[in-house]
């Protein structure tokens, strides 16, 4: 027979659960924590005391109370003192942020990335430089408890190697290891696919915060996807789950960077839209996609037809995902946010034709509420994962 959890295991679990409530929900009273966690008041008091002593949270009187009697203390995250570094590597940009406990973005840096070969040394040097700049601005007693990066490509979860990234021109790149070496923090760097982390962000802090089953679709030159099922991210056997951009929707269609034909990415991505609108070969990136949407809004017939074509394929892809996963919500992020806003009628029409009635009847289609910050926010949540599972141990290692 397996032994049950020890008192220390239970305490560690409760500390992590309480910190997660504060991290995701913001300031919360002891009384509310008692209700949500199903623990007695003395246990909640002991847990908050431990976290306060460690510098992870602070307790203070509520600013306003409409009730008689002694008010319940409010527990707040120590956002300025406990932070992580979050990074985002996309086809057109490099971004970094220092994110405090509670999800507060304390500082942020960004640079344009020229499309071309994936130069590991150069890219990690830029990101590490951003981190050094932001660390110098942090308070003397602030402590970094993690680091993570979102990358536009397939990432092996065990070691942070970017196995494939057609739009980054990256293959078998030890990105996490090299960035950790450059940062010199004595911390590993977790690495995840940008769309998966975008899904995590929208589920934790965005428009899908109260939704247990959702599909997040992210456009950034190509198309990626993140699937939340039963409140958990579907990562797959080795971390490559959610590559919905390479779901074939048009056999024999346009060539895709992955080597196949007719993938959702090939039919809906940046190049497909710009070529259909007669604009490929000039400016690229999200601004070029927005320009097509804006032109369609002004009555440009060519732009309208391009959006209609892309919207039809996007709607077909969404219908397939809805039939398979039965999500409560589908969220469009990155450049897909703009494309969906310009082609919503086509997407809904395809859903009506191809999605089964029970799956689509209560489906909600939404755009990302976190915008361009979604992947950075998701990377931050990945970086906070360890401290939320074992707060005192992770903090002790960070101070060592």
N, C-alpha and C positions, 0 to 999 in steps of 0.2 A: 504493500500500500504506500502511496505517496504521502509524505508529510504535508500537513497544511501550512499555509503561510505563517511565518514567524511574526512576532509583534513588530520587529524592525521592518519587515516587508510591508506590513499593513501601514505603518507610519510613513514609510517612503511613498507608498501609493497615495495616501491621503494628502501628503504635502504636495505631490505633483498635481493631484486633482484640484486642490484648492488654488494652487498657483495658476493652473490652466483657466479656472473661472475668472480670476483677476486679469490674466493676460488677454483673454479673448473678450470678456464682457466689460472690462473697465472697472472703475471704482464700485465696490459692492459692500454692503454692511455685513457685519458679523451675523446679524439675525437672518439675513437673506442666505448667507452661506450655510447656516445651520439648516434652513429649510431645504435648500437645493441638494446638499450633500447627505442629508439624512443622519447627521451626527449630532451629538449633544453639545450644548454650549461650552462646556468645559474643554471638550476635545477641540472644538474650533478655536477657542482661546489659546490652547497650547500650540496648535499648528501655526496660527498667525504670529504668535510670539517667536517661534523658531524661525519663520521666514523673515520676520522683522529684524531679529538679531543677525541674520545672515546678510541683511541689506537688500533683500529682494523685494520687499514691500514695506509700506509704512502705514500706520494707523492714525486716524485723526477724527475729531468730532465732525459730524455732518454740518454743512454750512447752513442748512435750513431744516427744521423739523416742525411738523404740524401736530406732533403728538405730545401728550403729557408724559412725565416720567423721564427716567434716564435714557438718553438716546443711545442707540447701538453705534459703536465705532465703525468707521468706514475704512476698508482696506483698499489701498491704492498701489499700483505697480511703481517700482522705483525706476522709471523710464530713463532718467538721465544717468543713473549709476550702473545699470546692467544692460548691455547691448550686444548686438551681433552685427557682423558685416554681411551684406547681401550684394550679390553681383548678377549682372545680366549680360550675356553675350549674344547679340543678334546679328543678322546679316549686315545691318546698317549702323549699329550703335553699340557702344560699351557703356554700361552704367554701373554705379556702385552707390550704396547707401549705408549709413550707420543707423540701425533701427533699434530703438529702445524697447525694453520689456513693456508689453501692452500694445505693441505694433506701431508706436510713434516713430515716424521718420525724422531723425534728429539732424541729419546732414545728407547731402546727395551730390554726386558728381556724374558727369556724362560727357562722352566724346563721340564724334562721328567715326565710324569704322568703314574704311573703303572696302568694297567688295573685292574679293580675291582670295589668294591662298591663306590658309589658317596658320599664321605665324605664332606659334605657341609662346616663344620667349617674349616677343614684342607685346602680345596681348596681355599676358600675365604681368609683365612689367608695368603696363599702363594701369591695370586694376590694382596692383599692389601699391603703386604710387598714389592712387586715389585714397586707398585705405590709410596710408601714412599721413596724408594731409588731414583726413577726418579724425584720425586718432590724436593728432596734435591739438585739435580743437576740443577734445573731450576733457571733462573734469579730471583732476589728478587722481581721485579715488574711484573713477569709473572703471569697470572691468568688462572685457570682451569674453563672452561665454560660448561663442560659436561663429561659424562662417559657412556660407553656402552660395552656390551659383546656379542660375538658370541658363541653360544652353539650348540653342535651336538645333536639336539633333537627338539621336538615340544614345542614351547614357546607360552604361552598365552600373547597376546600383551598388555592387560590391566594392568597386574601387574608383568610381568617378571617371572611368575612361569613356571618352566620346567615341563610340564605335562607328557611327555614321552620321554625317551631317551634310547632305548634298548642298544645301543653301549656304553653308559656311565653308564648304570645300574642306571638310575635316573628316578624317578617318583614322581610327585607332590612336587617338590622341590622349595621353595621360594628363588630362587637364587638371583634375582635382589635386593630384600629387604635386604638380609643378606650381600651381597657385599657392598651395600650402607652404611650399618651400620659399616662394617669393615673399609671402606675407611674414614669415618668421615669427608667428605667434605661438608656436608649439601646439597648434590646434589643427585637426584635419579639416579639409574643406569638403562638405557634402555637395554633390552635383546632381541636378535633376533636369529632365526635359522641361523646356519653358512652358509648353501647354499644360503638362501635368501640374506644374507649380502654379500656373495661372488658375487652374481648376481648384487647387488647394486654397489659393488666396480668396477667390470668389465664394467658396464654401465657408471659409473661416471669417471673412471680414467684408465680403461684398454683397452683391444682389442675391446670392444664393445662400446666405448665412443661415436661414431657417429651413433649408432644403436638404433632405437626406439622399436624394437621387437626382443627379444632374449631369449634363454633358456640357463641357466648355470647349468651344472651338476657337482656336487662335490663329490669326493670319499675320504672317510676317515674311513676305515674299512667297513662302509656301503655306501649307495648312497643317496645323497640329491639333491634337485633341486630348482632353483629360476627362476621365470618367469617374464620378463619385457615385458609389453604389452602397446603400445602407450606411451612409456617413463616412465611408472609407474610400480612399483613392485606389483604383485598380492599377497596379503597377505591372502585373504580369510576372512570369517566371523569373526573368533576369532584369526586369525594369524597363522593358521596351513596350509595355502596354500603352494603348491610346494612340497609336500611329494611324489615326483615321484619315489623315491626308493621303495615305497610300492605299485606301480602299478604292477598288476599281469601280467607277460608275459608268464608264463609257468604253467598253472593250473595243480596241482598235482606234481609240481616240488619240489625243495629243500625247507626244512623248513626255515622259516625266524624268526628272533628275535622278530618280531611284533606279532607272533602267526599264521600268514598265511603261505601259501606255494607258491613257484614260483614267489615271488616278484622280481623286477629288482635287488634289493639289494642282494637277496639270490643267484641269478644266475650270478651276475657280481662282487660282492664285494670281499674283500680281501680273505675271506675263500674259496669262490668258485674257485678263481684263484689258490691259493696255494694248495688246495686239488687236483685240476686237474693236477697240475704240480708235484704232489707227494712230496710237501714240507711243508704241514701243520703239525704243532706240534713243529716246531723249532722256528726260529726267526719270528717275526711278525712286522707289520708296513710298512711304505712306502719303506724302504730300501729292505724289502723282496719282495715287488711287483716289484721294479726296477730290482732286481736280476733276476726275471723270464723273464722280458723283455730283459735284457742284454743277458741272456742265449739263448733266442730265436734268437737274432741277431747273436749269435755265431754259430747257427746251431743246437742247442739242440732240437731234434724232440719232446720230451715230452713237453717242454716249448712252442714250436710253436703250438702244438695241444691245449694246455691249453688256450693260447691267442686266438686261432681261435674260440674255443667254447665260451669263454667269450665275444669275439668281436661280435659273432652272436647274442647273447642275448642283448648286448648293442645296436647294430644296430636296433634290433626290437623295443626296448624301445624308441630310438631316432625317429624311423619312426612313432610310435604312437604319440609322442609329436609334431612332425612336422605336422602330419595330423590335430591335434587338434588346435594348436596355430599358425601355419603358420609363424614361426619366420624367420627373415632374417639371423640369425646366431645362431649356437649352439656352446657353449664354454665348453671345458672339463677342469676341475680344480682338485686340490688335486691329489690323486693317479690315478684318471681317465685320467689325462694328460699323464701319462706314458703308461697306458693301451691303450688309443686311438692311441698313436704314434706307438705302437706295433701291433695294430689290425685295422688300418684304412681301409684296404682293405675289411675286413669283415663288418665293419660298413657301408661303402659305398655300398657294395653289398646288404645288407639288405634294405638300403634306396631305392635302385633302384627297389627292389622287392615289398616293402610294403608301401612306401610313395607315395602319389598321385603326378602325374607329375607337376601340377601347383604349389604345395607347395615346391617341391624339386628343381625346375629348377634353381632358383637363390639363393638357400640356401648355406651359407658358414659355413664350419666346422673349428673351430679354437681351439687352446689350450690357457689356461690362460696366459696373459702377466704379471700378478702380482704374479704368482707362489704361494708359501706358505704364502705370505703376504696378499692374497686376503681377507681372512675372517677378519683379523685385520683392513685392510683398510676399509672394509664395516662397521665394528663396529665403526670406527672413524667417518664415514659419518653419521651414525645413531646418534652418540653423538653430532655432529655439527648441527643437524636438527633444534633444538630450536633457536640457535643463528642466524641461517640463516633466520629464519622466523621473528624474532623480535630482531635484534642485540643490540640495546641500552638497552632494558629492561632486557635481559638476562645478559648483562655485568654489569648492575647496581646491579642485584641480586648477581652476583658472587663477587662483591666488597663489598657487605653489610656485 
